[in-house]
Amino acid sequence: MKTFVSLSLIFAAAAAFAVPTLTEFRFDANGTPAFIGRNDLPVGQLSLQSTERADKTAVTVSIKGTDTSDLAQLRLGPTVGQISGDTVTFQVPVHQGLSTYTVYAVPSKTADLRRKIVIEGVGVRIGSLVTSPNQAVTDVGRNSRNFRIPGIVETPKGTLVAVFDNRFNHPGDLPADITVGVSTSTDGGTTWSPIRTALNCEGYDGGVGVGDPCVLVDPSNGRIWIAGLRSPKSGHPIWRSVKGSVSPADCGQFILAYSDDEGQTWSKPINITLDVKRPNDPDTKDWGCLFQGPGAGIAMADGTLVFPAQIWGHNGGAPHHGVLVYSKDHGQTWTSSAQMPFGGSESTVAEIEPGVLLLNTREGMGAASRTSAITRDMGKTWEKLETTPLRQPGNLCQAALLKIGDRLYFSNPNAWSRSAMSIRTSDDKGKTWSAGLIYDPRACAGYSSLCTVGEDSIGVIYEGNSDYHYFLRIPLKDFE
């Protein structure tokens, strides 16, 4: 159900006011969602074209067709409208010529994320905040200045589990004071729990911080797994990881943790660097740092758990490649595949048919678009997949991939800058892609992750900037 809003003008009757002749009245949406908990993001502009000046004119916005409780407030520029019944009224000046006002839509705390606010026939999507600037991490008694690198899954019980970096001192990457945070939602993403710590390597051998999380859920037992990258003592986990080593002294560490209670509590860190880097195998001799996604992994039809991952060469040297990290025994043991030979760094994965995996990677052998490859044997061999180009920004960016039914969904900044956050779809196993649905047009940090939300929606968590993580619940019918 949608909230229908129509606009009309009621001219002030006071004799001191000139009555303008209105020649044009227009609302132009800019595509920005309205977020529960924020009232400072403009959703569009209202333009009033007049032949004369009026010191003040009453602009009445009517809300019709449904329960108005979804809309806590509608603001017009600096003016806060007075809600009375099914109308909101503003007193605004109208100049001769064009008068333009910025419109803000503020959803209520219980607004349904599957619905839209429709202003003059234009839909404004509703979203929620997972993280916000300087938010508390409750179990450590301090606030994180910044949050980055989201991942999200839906558990078999319907809980949404979002993970991300808690970047306590500054927005920069590892090595730094970083832990992996978690927030959960039991109402489809409308509200989120306080942030807790899911993965912290303080007191364990290695350098400073752990981050860049990737999350997956095992549907057979409901266990949620997080993979994180631990800095080595030598410094930067990519630029200071040497080939042939698994030591925390000079190699980034592949760390896991798991939760058996819907993300409420987490195991102690589990180091599987030796298992996945396989230093004694001839095909890994040039591997420096190996780490996860980031974003989300999958459980295959046969129960195999898979983290998409990436390999960097000695001290971050080229080439770098996509790779799979997987477990065939529900996380008791882990190993890695052969490297995907077509390049790549940050990667995302989907099972396009039983036993067949599609790996999509940042960079590849060229920076203009992302690289896709398929494997039918858990990464022993790879076949490059020629696809509709999946454009990425000039400074490159992470992306997200998810399969729902027979359709693939792909999220990233679909522009030459980190902006125009979009979801594209493919109905032929990733060979061709739609033009895409832009869910947020603004400039942003650009990382995102996708999940199912019930049977009728897809969820996306994404970085609005280094402080905010936004969540949108988009009905699958919007992609038809």
Residue pairs with C-beta under 8 A, 6 or more apart in sequence:
1 66
1 112
1 115
2 65
2 66
2 115
2 116
2 117
2 118
2 123
3 63
3 65
3 66
3 68
3 70
3 71
3 115
3 116
3 117
3 118
4 63
4 64
4 65
4 66
4 118
5 61
5 62
5 63
5 64
5 74
5 117
5 118
5 119
5 120
6 61
6 62
6 64
6 120
7 25
7 27
7 46
7 59
7 60
7 61
7 62
7 119
7 120
8 60
8 62
9 22
9 25
9 48
9 57
9 58
9 59
9 60
10 58
10 59
10 60
10 89
11 17
11 19
11 20
11 54
11 57
11 58
12 19
12 54
12 56
12 57
12 58
12 91
16 55
17 54
17 55
17 56
17 57
18 52
18 53
18 54
18 55
19 52
19 54
20 50
20 51
20 52
20 53
20 54
20 57
20 94
20 96
21 50
21 51
21 52
22 48
22 49
22 50
23 49
23 50
23 51
24 47
24 48
24 49
24 98
25 47
25 48
25 49
26 46
26 47
26 49
26 120
27 44
27 45
27 46
27 47
27 103
27 119
27 120
27 122
28 44
28 45
28 47
28 122
29 43
29 44
29 119
29 122
29 123
29 124
30 42
30 43
30 44
30 45
30 441
31 438
31 440
31 441
32 41
32 42
32 43
32 124
32 440
32 441
32 442
33 41
33 43
33 124
33 125
33 126
33 127
33 439
33 440
33 470
33 472
34 41
34 43
34 104
34 105
34 106
34 107
34 117
34 124
34 125
34 126
34 127
35 41
35 107
35 126
35 127
35 128
35 129
35 470
36 107
36 108
36 109
36 111
36 126
36 127
36 128
36 129
36 190
37 109
37 128
37 129
37 132
38 106
38 129
39 73
39 75
39 104
39 106
40 104
41 104
42 102
42 103
42 104
43 103
43 104
43 105
43 117
43 119
43 124
44 102
44 103
44 119
44 122
44 124
45 100
45 101
45 102
45 103
46 59
46 76
46 100
46 101
46 102
46 103
47 98
47 99
47 100
47 101
48 57
48 59
48 94
48 98
48 99
48 100
48 101
49 97
49 98
49 99
50 94
50 95
50 96
50 97
50 99
51 96
52 96
53 93
53 94
53 95
53 96
54 93
54 94
55 93
56 91
56 92
56 93
56 94
57 91
57 92
57 93
57 94
58 89
58 90
58 91
59 76
59 89
59 90
59 91
59 92
60 87
60 88
60 89
60 90
61 74
61 81
61 87
61 88
61 89
61 90
61 119
62 86
62 87
63 71
63 86
63 87
63 88
64 86
68 83
68 85
68 86
69 108
69 110
70 107
70 108
70 111
70 112
70 115
70 117
70 126
71 83
71 105
71 106
71 107
71 108
71 111
71 117
72 106
72 107
72 108
72 109
72 111
73 80
73 81
73 83
73 104
73 106
74 81
74 83
74 88
74 103
74 104
74 105
74 106
75 81
75 103
75 104
75 105
75 106
76 90
76 92
76 101
76 102
76 103
76 104
77 92
77 101
77 102
79 90
79 91
79 92
79 101
81 88
81 89
81 90
82 88
82 89
92 99
92 101
93 99
103 119
105 117
105 119
105 124
107 117
107 126
109 191
110 190
111 126
111 190
112 126
112 190
113 126
113 127
113 128
113 188
113 189
113 190
113 471
113 472
113 473
114 188
114 456
114 457
114 473
114 475
115 126
116 123
116 124
116 125
116 126
117 123
117 124
117 126
118 124
125 439
125 472
125 474
127 470
127 471
127 472
127 473
128 189
128 190
128 191
128 192
128 470
128 471
129 192
129 468
129 469
129 470
129 471
130 150
130 162
130 164
130 183
130 192
130 461
130 469
130 470
130 471
131 144
131 147
131 164
131 181
131 183
131 195
131 467
131 468
131 469
132 467
132 468
133 145
133 146
133 467
133 468
134 143
134 144
134 145
134 467
135 143
135 144
135 147
135 195
136 142
136 143
136 144
136 194
136 195
137 143
137 144
137 166
137 179
137 181
137 195
137 196
137 197
138 194
138 195
138 196
139 196
139 197
140 179
140 197
142 168
143 168
144 166
144 167
144 168
144 181
144 195
145 167
145 168
145 169
145 170
145 171
145 467
146 165
146 167
146 170
146 171
146 466
146 467
147 164
147 165
147 166
147 167
147 181
147 466
147 467
147 468
147 469
148 164
148 165
148 167
148 171
148 445
148 447
148 463
148 466
149 164
149 165
149 211
149 212
149 213
149 294
149 398
149 447
149 463
150 162
150 163
150 164
150 295
150 447
150 448
150 449
150 461
150 462
150 463
150 469
151 162
151 163
151 164
151 213
151 214
151 215
151 226
151 293
151 294
151 295
151 296
151 449
151 461
152 160
152 161
152 162
152 163
152 215
152 296
152 449
152 450
152 451
152 459
152 461
153 160
153 161
153 215
153 216
153 217
153 224
153 296
153 451
154 160
154 161
154 217
154 451
154 452
154 453
154 459
155 161
155 217
155 222
155 224
155 262
155 263
156 217
156 219
156 222
157 222
157 262
158 186
158 454
159 184
159 185
159 186
159 262
159 263
160 184
160 185
160 186
160 188
160 189
160 451
160 453
160 459
161 182
161 184
161 215
161 217
161 224
161 259
161 262
161 263
162 182
162 183
162 184
162 185
162 192
162 461
162 469
162 471
163 180
163 181
163 182
163 198
163 213
163 215
163 226
164 180
164 181
164 213
164 469
165 178
165 179
165 180
165 181
165 211
165 212
165 213
166 178
166 179
166 180
166 181
166 195
166 197
167 176
167 177
167 178
167 211
167 466
168 177
168 178
168 179
169 176
169 177
170 176
171 466
171 467
173 211
174 208
174 209
174 210
174 211
174 212
174 229
174 231
174 236
174 237
175 207
175 208
175 209
175 231
175 235
175 236
175 237
176 208
176 209
177 208
177 209
178 209
178 210
178 211
179 197
179 198
179 199
179 200
179 201
179 202
179 209
179 210
179 211
180 197
180 198
180 199
180 200
180 210
180 211
180 213
180 226
180 228
180 257
181 195
181 196
181 197
181 198
182 195
182 196
182 197
182 198
182 226
182 263
182 266
183 192
183 193
183 194
183 195
183 196
184 192
184 193
184 262
184 263
184 264
185 191
185 192
185 193
185 471
188 453
188 454
188 457
188 459
188 473
189 453
189 459
189 471
189 472
189 473
192 471
196 264
197 266
198 213
198 226
198 257
198 259
198 263
198 266
199 210
199 213
199 226
199 228
199 255
199 257
199 266
199 269
200 210
200 269
201 209
201 210
201 228
201 230
201 253
201 255
201 269
204 230
204 269
204 271
205 248
206 230
206 231
206 232
206 233
206 248
206 253
207 230
207 231
207 232
207 233
207 234
207 235
207 237
207 248
208 231
209 230
209 231
210 228
210 229
210 230
210 231
210 255
210 269
211 228
211 229
212 228
212 229
212 291
212 292
212 293
212 294
213 226
213 227
213 228
213 292
213 294
214 226
214 227
214 228
214 292
214 293
214 294
214 295
214 296
214 297
214 307
214 308
214 309
215 224
215 225
215 226
215 227
215 295
215 296
215 297
215 449
216 224
216 225
216 296
216 297
216 298
216 299
216 305
216 306
216 307
217 223
217 224
217 225
217 299
218 224
218 225
218 299
218 303
218 305
218 330
218 331
219 299
220 299
220 303
220 330
221 260
221 330
222 260
222 262
223 258
223 259
223 260
223 330
223 331
224 258
224 259
224 260
224 262
224 263
225 256
225 257
225 258
225 297
225 305
225 307
225 331
226 256
226 257
226 258
226 259
226 266
227 254
227 255
227 256
227 291
227 292
227 293
227 297
227 307
227 325
228 255
228 256
228 257
228 292
229 237
229 252
229 253
229 254
229 255
229 289
229 291
229 292
230 237
230 248
230 252
230 253
230 254
230 255
230 269
230 271
231 237
231 252
231 253
232 240
232 241
232 247
232 248
232 249
232 250
232 251
232 252
232 253
233 248
233 249
233 250
234 240
234 241
234 242
234 249
234 250
236 316
237 252
237 253
237 289
237 291
238 252
238 288
238 289
238 312
238 316
239 315
239 316
240 250
240 315
240 316
241 250
241 251
241 252
241 288
241 289
241 312
241 314
241 315
241 316
242 250
242 251
242 288
242 314
242 315
243 285
243 286
243 287
243 288
243 313
243 314
244 279
244 285
245 251
245 279
246 273
246 274
246 277
246 279
251 273
251 277
251 288
251 289
252 273
252 289
252 290
252 291
253 271
253 273
254 271
254 272
254 273
254 276
254 277
254 290
254 291
254 292
254 325
255 269
255 270
255 271
255 272
256 269
256 270
256 271
256 272
256 331
256 334
257 266
257 267
257 268
257 269
257 270
258 266
258 267
258 270
258 331
259 265
259 266
259 267
272 334
273 290
275 333
275 334
275 335
275 336
276 290
276 309
276 325
276 334
276 335
276 336
277 284
277 287
277 290
277 336
278 284
278 335
278 336
283 338
283 339
284 336
286 313
286 314
287 311
287 312
287 313
287 339
288 311
288 312
288 313
288 314
288 315
288 316
288 317
289 311
289 312
289 316
290 309
290 310
290 311
290 312
290 323
290 325
290 336
291 309
291 310
292 307
292 308
292 309
292 310
292 325
293 307
293 308
293 309
293 310
293 346
293 347
293 348
293 398
294 346
294 398
294 447
295 308
295 346
295 348
295 398
295 400
295 447
295 448
295 449
296 348
296 400
296 402
296 449
296 450
296 451
297 305
297 306
297 307
297 308
297 349
298 305
298 306
298 349
298 350
298 351
299 305
299 306
300 306
300 351
300 354
300 355
300 357
301 351
301 354
301 355
302 354
302 355
303 328
303 330
304 326
304 327
304 328
304 378
305 326
305 327
305 330
305 331
306 324
306 325
306 326
306 349
306 357
307 324
307 325
307 326
308 322
308 324
308 347
308 348
308 349
308 359
309 322
309 323
309 324
309 325
309 336
309 347
310 320
310 321
310 322
310 323
310 344
310 345
310 346
310 347
310 361
311 320
311 321
311 322
311 323
311 339
312 320
312 345
313 319
313 320
319 343
320 343
320 344
320 345
320 363
321 339
321 340
321 341
321 342
321 343
321 344
322 339
322 340
322 342
322 343
322 344
322 345
322 347
322 359
322 361
322 371
322 373
323 336
323 337
323 338
323 339
323 340
323 347
323 379
324 336
324 337
324 349
324 357
324 359
324 375
324 378
324 379
325 334
325 335
325 336
325 337
326 334
326 335
326 336
326 337
326 378
327 333
327 334
327 335
336 379
337 375
337 378
337 379
337 380
338 379
338 380
338 381
338 382
340 359
340 361
340 373
340 375
340 379
340 382
341 382
342 361
342 364
342 365
342 371
342 373
342 382
342 384
343 361
343 363
343 364
343 365
343 371
344 359
344 361
344 362
344 363
344 364
344 371
345 361
345 362
345 363
346 361
346 362
346 398
346 399
347 359
347 360
347 361
347 362
348 359
348 360
348 361
348 398
348 399
348 400
348 401
349 357
349 358
349 359
349 360
349 401
350 357
350 358
350 401
350 402
350 403
350 408
350 430
351 357
351 358
351 403
352 358
352 374
352 403
352 408
352 429
352 430
353 429
355 376
356 374
356 375
356 376
357 374
357 375
357 378
357 379
358 372
358 373
358 374
358 385
358 401
358 408
358 429
358 430
359 372
359 373
359 374
359 375
359 382
360 370
360 371
360 372
360 390
360 399
360 401
360 410
360 430
361 370
361 371
361 372
361 373
362 370
362 392
362 396
362 397
362 398
362 399
363 370
363 371
363 396
364 370
364 371
365 371
367 392
367 394
367 396
368 389
368 391
368 392
369 389
369 390
369 391
369 392
370 390
370 392
370 399
370 412
371 384
372 384
372 385
372 387
372 390
372 430
373 382
373 383
373 384
373 385
374 382
374 383
374 385
375 381
375 382
375 383
385 430
385 431
386 431
387 430
387 431
387 432
387 433
388 426
388 431
388 432
388 433
390 399
390 410
390 412
390 424
390 433
391 414
391 415
391 416
392 399
392 412
392 413
393 413
393 415
393 416
393 417
393 418
393 446
394 416
394 417
395 417
395 418
397 412
397 413
397 418
397 446
397 447
398 412
398 446
398 447
398 448
399 410
399 411
399 412
399 448
400 410
400 411
400 412
400 448
400 449
400 450
400 460
401 408
401 409
401 410
401 411
401 450
402 408
402 409
402 450
402 451
402 452
402 458
403 409
404 452
404 458
404 476
406 427
407 425
407 426
407 427
407 479
408 425
408 426
408 427
408 429
408 430
409 423
409 424
409 425
409 450
409 458
409 479
410 423
410 424
410 425
410 426
410 433
411 421
411 422
411 423
411 424
411 448
411 449
411 450
411 460
411 462
412 421
412 422
412 446
412 448
413 419
413 420
413 421
413 422
413 444
413 446
414 420
414 421
414 422
414 424
414 436
414 438
417 443
418 443
418 444
418 445
418 446
419 441
419 442
419 443
419 444
419 446
420 438
420 441
421 438
421 439
421 440
421 441
421 442
421 444
421 446
421 448
421 462
422 436
422 437
422 438
422 439
423 436
423 437
423 439
423 450
423 458
423 460
423 474
423 479
424 433
424 434
424 435
424 436
424 437
425 433
425 434
425 436
425 479
426 432
426 433
426 434
434 479
437 474
437 478
437 479
439 460
439 472
439 474
440 462
440 464
440 470
440 472
442 464
444 462
444 463
444 464
444 465
445 463
445 464
445 465
445 466
446 462
446 463
447 462
447 463
448 460
448 461
448 462
448 463
449 460
449 461
449 462
450 458
450 459
450 460
451 458
451 459
451 461
452 458
452 459
453 459
453 473
456 475
456 476
456 477
457 473
457 474
457 475
457 476
458 473
458 474
458 476
459 471
459 472
459 473
459 474
460 471
460 472
460 474
461 469
461 470
461 471
462 469
462 470
462 472
463 469
463 470
464 470
